[in-house]
Amino acid sequence: MTSLKKLSAALAFASLAAGSALAAPVTYTVDSSHTYPRFSYSHFGFSTQLSSFTNTTGKVVFDAEAKTGSVDIVIDMKSVNTGFADFNGHLQGEDFLDTAKFPTATFKSTKVVFEGDKPKSIEGQLTIKGVTKPVTLSVTGFQAMPHPIIKKPALGANAFTTIKRTEFNAGKYAPYVGDEVRIDVAIEAIAQ
């Protein structure tokens, strides 16, 4: 009988330990090959221009049980991609991104708001050209599950926000070239 009690106690402890491990926050590394911040703006009212950044790094911490999380992202501003090499260089100039002085932009979350089991919005601080402003990303899609190919926990999301580029000292030609810039982010991250 004593052996049975010891076995039961050991199983109960193992069960609790496993439950605690599942509830712990998981840190994910941004998958740069599947993470693309994009931005769009009005070009003299003629069209909405769409461009992106091709090099983004960072980490995401997510605790599904506690419904908490954090996001810390670094965007290589020199990786701007408009589809036209000369225009990429133009946007990297002093009047716009000034990548010689400010090679990166960052987003650091301050709060993740959940609706049910999924993030609904992410509040944080966006820094572009050395200027930091609060922004809220609206989350339009979220998935956390084992990655079907690499067999590790993974997550992904789509989110967006709108900023005024004049507030980040990048306002040349505003308002003719739109001051409002929509930023859309497609992000995937893999557990470390």
N, C-alpha and C positions, 0 to 999 in steps of 0.2 A: 504494500500500500504506500509506503514511503517513496518508493521509486516512481509510482504513478503520480504522486503529489509533486515530486521534483520535476517530472516530465511536463506536467500541466503548468507548473509555475514557469518553466523555461519557455514553453510554447507561448504562454500569455505575454511574457517579457519580450520575446522575439516579435510577436504580433504588434505590441506597442511600439517597439523600436522601428519596425517597418513602417507603421503608420506615421511616426514622427519624421522618418526620412522622406516620405512622400509629401509631407506638408512643408518641407523646408524650401526656402527660395532657391531657384535654379538660375545660374548665370549663363547667358547665351552670348556667343561671339557673333557679331554681324557678318553675314555671308556677303562679301563685297560683290560676288558675281551674280547675286540676285537682289541687290539693294540699289535702288535708283531714285534719288530725289530729282523731281522734275519741277520746272517753273514755267509759268505762262503769263503773258501780258498782252495788252492791246498795242498793236503797232499802227499808230496814227488812225485808228479806227478801221483800217483796211482789213486786218486779220488778227487772229490770236496766235501769237508766236509760241511755240513749244520747244523747250530746251531741257537739258538734263546735266547731271554730274555723274561721271562714271567711276569715281573712286570714293567710297564711303567706308569708314571703319567705326567701331564702337562696340558697346555691349548693352544688353538688356537683362534686367533681373526680373523674374516673374515668379510669384508664389500663388498658384491657383487656389489653394486651400484658404489662405489668408486674404485673398483678393487684393494683393498689393503688387507693386512693380516699380521699376525705374528704367529710364532710357538715357543713355549717354552716347551721343553721336558726333563724329568729326567728319566734315565734308572737305575734300581736297578741292579748293576753288579753281585750281589750275586744270582740273579735269572737266571744266565746262565744255559741253558739246552742243553746239547749235546746228550741226550738220554742215558747217562751212568754216574751214580752218581760219580764214582771215577774220571772220566775225568772232570766233572763239578768242583770238588775240585782242580784238577790239574790246570785248567785254571784260578782259583781264586788266585793262588800262585803269588809270587813276580815277576817271570819271564814273566808273562802274564798280567792279569788284576789287580793283587795286591789289592784285595777287602778289605783287612784289613786296608789299608791306604786310598784307593780310592773306597768307596762303591758305588758311583754313577758316571755315565757319563751324560753329558748334551749336548743338542743342542739348541742354541738360534739363531733364524733367524735375519738377518740384512736387507733382501730384498726379496720380493716375486715378481716374474716376471710373468705377465699374458699373455696369448695368447687368445684373445677373452674374454670370460667370466670366463675362468678357469685358475688356476695357472699352469704354464709350468715348473718353477723351483723355488727352494727356496735356497737362499744363506744364510750362517750363520756360526757360530762358534761352532765347535765340541770339547768338552773337554773330554779326556780319560786319566786316571792316572795323572791328574793335568796338562796335556799338551793341549793347545788350538790351533787349526789349522782351517783355513777357508775351508769350503767344500760347494759344490753345490749339492743339491738333485734334480735329474730329476724326475718330476712328470709324472707317466705313466697312472694314472687314478684319477678322482676326481668327487665327487658327493655331492651336497648340496641340501637337501630337508627335509620335515617333516619325522620323523622316523615313519614307519608304525605301530609299536607296542606301543611305549610310547607317540606318538603324540606330540613330541617336535621337534624344528628344530635340524637337525643333519648334520654332514658332514663326509666324509671319503675319503681317498686317498691312493694311492700306490706310493712309490718313492724309488729311489736308488742312491747310490754314491759309489765310490771306494776310499779307503785310503791305505796308507802304514803303517803297524803296527809298523815298526821300528821307524817311526816319532813320535809314541806315547809311546816309551820306552817299547814296548811289542814284541821285535823282536827275541826272542830265537828261534834257529834252522833255521832262515832265511839264505839263500834263499831256503833251502831244503824244509821246510814247507813254503808255499808261503808268501811273504811279502805283496802282494796285497790282500786286504780283501774287498769283496763287501758287502755292508750293504744295505739290503732291508727293507723297513718299510711299514707295513700295519697299518693304523691308522683310528680309528673312534672316533668321539667326539660328545657330546650332549650339546646343549645350556644350560647355567646355569639358 
